[in-house]
Amino acid sequence: TSLLVLDGKGHVREFVGGYDDWQRQVQLEKTNISENLISKKATGLQADEKPASRRLTYKEQKALEARQKELSELPARIETLEKEQQLLSEKMAENLNNEELNQTAFRLKELEDELTTAFERWQALEEIEN
């Protein structure tokens, strides 16, 4: 005694036994599939918790070191630019002739641009590091 079962996908399977035996076999397969999925998910979670580490290439290591160095130097650079900006602002409050005033104003604009660039770079480096 055996049973031929159409699975609806164009496949025919033969089961030894009757209808009840086939139902038990199908239920057992469903249970096994569910257990496999659960174990794979659990294994996947463990794998996610411990990602496989990969060594950096020489170029990647050098780029990382350069970014870290630049990131560590940026605060001092910004501080220097801000001090110069403050000194020039105080200088503009003094009585200057037109040429000195124009030069000071031009340098202040340059400093403002440099500070903006430095802050943007600092933010970009922080985002890369995190």
Number of C-alpha atoms within 10 A of each C-alpha: 6 12 14 13 13 11 9 7 6 6 8 11 9 11 16 12 11 12 14 9 14 18 12 11 14 12 12 12 12 12 12 12 12 12 12 12 12 12 12 12 12 12 12 12 11 11 11 10 9 9 8 8 6 6 8 10 9 9 9 11 12 12 12 15 12 12 17 14 11 15 18 12 12 15 14 11 15 19 12 13 18 15 12 15 20 13 12 17 14 10 14 16 9 9 9 12 8 9 9 13 17 13 11 18 15 12 15 20 13 13 18 15 12 15 19 13 13 17 15 12 15 20 13 12 15 13 9 10 11 5
